[in-house]
Amino acid sequence: MHAEAVKVGGRPSRIGLMLDARRALNCEECSAHYRLHYDSDAEVSLTYWSVLAQEIITARHPHHTDTLVLHQLEKF
């Protein structure tokens, strides 16, 4: 299972990941734009990964990285 948020203009860390083009992930402080990339195993938990990514993106303001790997984080 692999999911990551990738800053618009950046590249995912793995080849072959699917893109969730329906949801935009934005920092609520500065509007940094991200998109969610995921594999087929992570697809069933897409809402979970989107919510987690949104929270982390805003929490890490202003230190935004190009890629935020989500599957390695502990579940809350």
Residue pairs with C-beta under 8 A, 6 or more apart in sequence:
1 39
1 41
1 42
1 45
1 71
2 14
2 17
2 38
2 39
2 41
2 42
2 69
2 71
3 36
3 37
3 38
3 39
3 42
3 45
3 49
3 53
3 69
3 70
3 71
4 12
4 13
4 14
4 17
4 36
4 37
4 38
4 67
4 68
4 69
4 70
4 71
5 25
5 34
5 35
5 36
5 37
5 53
5 56
5 57
5 67
5 68
5 70
6 12
6 34
6 35
6 36
6 37
6 66
6 67
6 68
7 32
7 33
7 34
7 64
7 65
7 66
7 67
8 33
8 34
8 35
10 66
10 67
11 66
11 67
12 37
12 67
13 67
13 69
14 37
14 39
16 39
17 37
17 38
17 39
18 37
18 38
18 39
18 40
18 43
19 35
19 36
19 37
20 35
20 36
20 37
20 38
20 46
20 50
21 35
23 35
23 36
23 50
24 33
24 34
24 35
25 33
25 34
25 35
25 36
25 50
25 53
25 54
25 57
26 32
26 33
26 34
26 54
26 57
27 57
27 58
27 61
27 64
28 58
28 61
29 58
29 61
29 62
30 61
30 62
30 64
32 57
32 61
32 64
34 53
34 57
34 68
36 46
36 49
36 50
36 53
38 46
38 49
42 49
42 71
49 70
52 70
52 73
52 76
53 68
53 70
56 68
56 70
56 73
57 64
57 68
60 68
